[in-house]
């Protein structure tokens, strides 16, 4: 990801939010279809219905965990900054929550709230961790660039007259 300009760019932020939301639901559908091969068939209502999420079995839990785990890597690719992970993931959850409320009403199950609080907190922590590791990675300098820097230093040290130091 190229370095960003320090100015506020709302168009970029909106595109990032749209991309994150799209990839989130794409991952969700991917894991929903993958895990339905091994167990009972799940429907798209599983994503938005709070009753379906509250009645979890091991397969449903694996779908949730794997979706959110890999969603952290989409945050790394799109956002790339540890400082912004919380902002984008909270926005992601708010949009998801609004869609859930629109489709099936306000979630009444305390299990739904607990599961979502835990899974989204874990997602934020993991996304911030991998973004921070990515930010702290050493920047590799190519060998040819390093040779050019060494030649430049030698050239500059050769131009300093040593006999005029008195």
N, C-alpha and C positions, 0 to 999 in steps of 0.2 A: 504494500500500500504506500503510495507516495506521501510525502510530508504535506500536511494540510496548511493552508493559510490560516493565520490566527483570527481572521474575521469570522463573524457569525454567518453561516450559510444555511438558511432554513430549507432550501431545496435539497441540499445534500442530506440533511437530517431526515426529511420526509422520505426520500428515496431509501435511505438506510433502514428506516422503520418499516417501510413496505417490504423491503427485501428480507429483513429479519422475520417479519410475520409470515411471509410466504414460505420461507425455508422451514420455519417452525412447523407449519401445518403439513408441508411436504414430508418432513421427517416423521411427523406423527402418523401420517397415512402410510408411509413406507414401513414403519415398524408395526403398525396395526395389521398390514397385509402379511408381513413376514411372520409374525407370531401367530396369526390365525391359521397358518399352515400346520402348526404343531398342536393347536388346541381349538376350542370352539370358535366359530366365526364371530368376529366383532363387527359392528356397524359404525358408521361415522358418528352416530349419536354418542358413542363412547367418548368422543373428544369433548363434546359440549354438555352432555347430560350429567348433572351433578349426582343423580341417583346411580348411574352406571359407574362413576368414579368412586363413589362411596362404598360400593360393594365390590371390593377388589379381591382378586385371587392372585396367585403368583405370576401368571401370565400377564395380567393387566398391570401389575407392579413393574414387571420387566419392560413392558411397553413404555410406561411412564419414565422409568429411570434411563433407559437407553435413548429415548427421544431427547430428554433434557441433557444427558451427557454429551451427545453429539451436537446438540444445539449450542453448547458452549463453543465448539469449534467454528460454527457459523458466525458467532459473535466475534471470535478472533479474526476471522477472514474479513468481515464487514466493518467492524468497529476498530479493532486492533489496539485500543487504549484501555488500560485497566481502570482509569478514572471514569470512563463512560459506560462501563459494563452495567453498573447498577441502574443508571438512567434508562438505557435501552431495554434492559430486562424488565424493569418495572413498567415501562410503556408497553412492552410485549404482554405482560400479565394483565394490565388494565384493559387492553384491547380484547384479549382472550376472555376476560371476565365480563365485559360488556356484551360480547357475542353470546356467551353462555346465558347471561340474564335475558337477552333478547329472545333466544331460542326456547329456553326452558324455565325462565323465571329465576328469581334470586335463589341461590343455593341455600337450602335450609339445614343440610346435614353438617354436623360438626366434624365428622370424619373427612368430608370434602375439604373443609377449611384447613384442617390439620395437615392432610396430605399435600395440599397445594402450598401451604406455608413452608413445610419442610422441603418439598421438591424445588420450589423456586428459590429458597434461601441457599440450598445446596448448589443450584445452578449458578447463582450470582457468585458464590464463593469460588467455585471451580472455574468459571469464566474469568474472574479477576485474577486467579492464580495463573492460568495459562497465558493470559494477556501480559501479566507482569513478567513471567518467564520469557516470553517473546520479546518484550521491551528490553530486558536485561541481557539478552544474548549478545555476545561480543560481535562487533562488526569486523568481518574478515576483510583484510586488504590484500589484493592480488599481489603475487610476487613481482610482477612487472611494475606495478605502481610503487612497490616498496623500493625497488632498484632505482626508479626515477627519483624518489625522495632522497635516497642516499647520495645519488650523483649531484642533486641540487645542493645538498648540505656541503658536500666536498667542494663544489664549485664556489659557493659563498665563502667558505673558510679559506680558499685559495686567494680570494680577492682582497682579503684583509691584510694590509701591510703590517708585518710584525716589527719592522725596523723603526717605525714611527711611534713606538709605545713610550718613549722617554718624555 
